[in-house]
């Protein structure tokens, strides 16, 4: 007798959990990204590197085909899971526990700006004390903790990566917030939550990993209560993007390679996906096009003109050509002597490629990481 869907899902979760244990061991409770990074299982790390980079090695924008993109899209779940198996510790070490971009104001430090970006989304959605809220693609829980503190709501974080769930749960308990937070394993294309489960839903730079935006937005619509509001900061190519332009394709592919994205689409596609899902659009805007004097991509640009205080020195220096060279050679040296697992430098190189592509996409107005869409589920 063939196994049921539930039995297959349980087998998948058990297999993922076993791989997570082999790769990450007990590093989910390591204090900091670097300490976690050097404690990986070498065989499992190699398997994750091979599984992720098989989608990208020996492929460039000039030779990319529709079939290449379709193959990546078909394997979006494993592609995304392995990407975050490889990149999570590097993100925490180099960026923090909120894996997203934001807008900046003069005199505002990095972490203050990150928190303000999260607060702004919560404000746009209307999250209030006591609400039951879903965070779709919650990472290690940085935004969930901040929004729960800011509003007094309860946040359930959904994630398909066991390691990130463990990290998020650990950080929530460490901050005494376990009663306000829950982190759940699941695929956002087929959530296990009943219909009409949440008062509000948000996603911060996460649903870009979906094979089809209309699919994930429709699932969000299903689990949202009638009258509830969904808000998203979406990664999208702007409508100035031309797929027949090789330079544009190189920028798009560079972002996808370094950020675990199978198939990024344009703003017009994102708006259409919200409509297909059934949302009544309350507001939509490309926040990257606000007339800010400091661009969203400044931490990646490695340019001293963006320095506001001495505290920005490290942020800028690490993204200069010599700062990257030092970091990548250091990662290579750690690999060579067996402290860092094999594949650490290759992963760091792909993140660097993405950084260059993100900056180019921002400067040329071809890409935005913060297209804000706020939609309401009709009362009836």
Phi, psi and omega in degrees: 000131182291144179294149179284170178300318180297318179295320178296319179296320178294322177295319178298316181294321179295319178294317178297319181295321179293319178293319178302317179295318180294323182279308191263342180054234180257018186286352179298338179253016175288142183275081177122151184297322184292316179297323177292323186296325186270005183251024186274156173283125189295317181294316180292323177298316179298320179296320179294318178299312181297317183292322180286309189282353175298337180281345190235331184300138177061027176234134176227173186296328182294323185259356183299139180242166175298328179293323177300313182292322179295323180294318177297318182296321179297332182251030186304322186292311180289324178301311181295317182299315180289328176302312182284337169300322183274324192262341188304311182295323177294321176299310182298319181293320187259347188230316184133196185257005172244106189273069179203166175270180180194173171272158182231147172246154179299131179085001183263130180280168188302309186289331174294319179294318177302313181295320180297322179298321178291318179298321182296320178295316178300321178295316181297325181280332183086033179292133183228168180307131176089350180292152173260114192237143177251130173255111184270112183079065196276355182060221178265017169088010179302305178298322180300316179296316183294316181290323176297318177295316186292323188251337186084010180279175170255130182245129169258122179262129179253134185204146178258011181244115184301319183298316180294324177299317179297317178298314181298317179296319178298312181295321179298317178293322180299327180267008178068032186246015185302330180287341182258355187226148170215141181235127192234138175279132177177164178264122184290353175276346179207077185287150180272358181285146176294164174304148171057045185269333191236145177286330180206156179222141173222159174217132181242102175054038184238322185288352172301338179283352181289147176293328177218125181297323179299328179292311181289323178295326178292322176294320177297317177302318182297316186275351178277139178291149174306134184087351180283163185239138176246131177233139184220139163262108186256142170277120181216147165285142179285172180283001170277347179293133180237111184293345176276353179267118185300318179299318178297316180297321179297320177295312180298315181293322178300320177293316182295315181301313186275357183230013173067038185249129183279326188194094181277144183238181187266167180304316180301325178291321178297316179296320179294323180296320177297320180294315179299321182293338177110004183284144169271113185289122177267326182196141170213142186192142172272102182293340177292342181265003172297148184282057180281141179285339178245117185286158181300334186266009186301324180295344180263347192278335180064039182240126186292341181295342180269001182291127178252332179207172180298336181289345178274355186302311183293318181302316181285316185298323184291342181257001172288167182297322181282329176294317177294319180301316179298314183296317183287324176292324177296315178298319178296320179295319178297321175297315186298323182266003173086009178280312176264146182289153177302139181101349180298314181293320180298319178295316179298322178296322179291325176293322178294320177299317179297320180301314179299317181292322178297315179297314179298318179296322178291315182294325182267005178058038178259345188215145172224137174263005188217050172280112184274124172233129179236118183232147180250139172277123182305151180297326181247000000 
